[in-house]
């Protein structure tokens, strides 16, 4: 391989060197249990408190409203199930394109007697706030809609949706795992947001849920008194310290990186559009994650494109990392109404802080011959 190019940052990001340096002492020197009252425990507790303050400062909320979890999936489950269980029974609203952490939590709740409405989206993957308004019923107890889709990157109008939910007295949970630390978040009409460390150059296995003070919630995990009784279990102190540092760095670097990767993302799409016939961009053309370009190649299978690029040292994905390897078309693109011959050939490119213009040019150069050969060898839909 002449070079390696990683364009799968929506799946996971490399740990920032400053994050790793801050974490290391909490593995070997400041290793105490933060619930212990002795000095070793107090050192660990200080690291945990600093991280919570950093996240609270970044979001503009009280640090005590932050709950640390083991990942975005747990944060989504705590947000959705914790909200539902606190109310006993009722009706929830979500969308057909949510991450499986929300979709399957809602499906499980249906089996427990809750009612769920799954809203559709338009051809850009955008939710219509009026659909949310029409879906609200007297027994609606919660709305859960992601800020941005991990596959196509479309950013939802959560301010308008939240205003509708709050106007009806309904709590609003937002899965912000893909937007936290990448774009600005307006929490005015939001009650909970899920976020994760490994999407923002922090470690894996650590995430969080912001819960607005006064939001009626119950824990879905029982044990000790950790996280103010909202999430039992000894805290992952090194991970939390790393998450806190990653958030601090995002506050410093986010706006510049957003500008830079947006330009590179557009350079990627324009290069592919001009060199590969019958390629199209999926998702909203402007209301989209800065570093995400989901591109369909008509008449080929996305996994074949991914493998072809992998042989060139290029890491991309066919949909989200949680569904890669699935030969079915993306459920997100199906919900958007994409024809099968386009949906089967969708490839997600997600850029990050290490992506350079030379990387983009290398990818553009590599794509065209791969797609051309695949179309000639075994076109999708051919008899």
Secondary structure as UniProt FT lines:
FT   STRAND          5..6
FT   TURN            9..11
FT   HELIX           17..28
FT   TURN            34..35
FT   HELIX           39..59
FT   HELIX           63..65
FT   STRAND          66..69
FT   HELIX           72..85
FT   TURN            86..87
FT   STRAND          91..95
FT   TURN            96..97
FT   HELIX           100..111
FT   TURN            112..113
FT   STRAND          115..119
FT   TURN            123..124
FT   HELIX           129..135
FT   TURN            138..139
FT   STRAND          140..144
FT   TURN            150..152
FT   STRAND          154..155
FT   HELIX           158..167
FT   TURN            168..169
FT   STRAND          171..175
FT   TURN            177..182
FT   TURN            188..189
FT   STRAND          192..196
FT   HELIX           197..199
FT   TURN            200..201
FT   TURN            204..205
FT   STRAND          207..211
FT   TURN            213..214
FT   HELIX           226..229
FT   HELIX           237..275
FT   TURN            277..278
FT   STRAND          279..282
FT   TURN            290..291
FT   STRAND          292..297
FT   TURN            298..299
FT   HELIX           302..310
FT   TURN            311..313
FT   STRAND          314..315
FT   TURN            321..325
FT   HELIX           331..335
FT   TURN            336..337
FT   HELIX           340..343
FT   TURN            344..345
FT   STRAND          346..350
FT   TURN            353..354
FT   HELIX           357..378
FT   TURN            380..381
//
